[in-house]
Amino acid sequence: MVEGKYSLEILSQKIKLAYTHLSQCNLCPRECMVNRLKGEKGYCGMDAELYISSFGPHFGEEPELVGRGGSGTIFLTGCNLKCVFCQNYEISHLRIGRKYTVEELVDIM
């Protein structure tokens, strides 16, 4: 049985809280309050679906973090910061990526 901060009860509470945030979106400082669960899109242009641009091993960190196989990297699409010199413009602003299910994300991880 899992105890502590990862108990099923606590994880269930965290899932409910996440859905609350999605129904009146305040996940970022813009707090646009749209209902992403009903397909509404806020300033970021994202709904409640999960879009991933790319994933895989990453070797650009310190050796202690990378190890032999690389650290895992998952690039989600969409961003609300709108930085003028964004290094990931295609991912962040053009939202290039594919929709994934939660189960597919688990397999990636």
Secondary structure as GFF3:
##gff-version 3
##sequence-region A 1 109
A	DSSP	three_ten_helix	4	6	.	.	.	ID=ss1
A	DSSP	alpha_helix	8	23	.	.	.	ID=ss2
A	DSSP	three_ten_helix	36	38	.	.	.	ID=ss3
A	DSSP	beta_strand	50	58	.	.	.	ID=ss4
A	DSSP	alpha_helix	63	66	.	.	.	ID=ss5
A	DSSP	beta_strand	71	76	.	.	.	ID=ss6
A	DSSP	alpha_helix	89	92	.	.	.	ID=ss7
A	DSSP	beta_strand	98	100	.	.	.	ID=ss8
A	DSSP	alpha_helix	102	108	.	.	.	ID=ss9
###
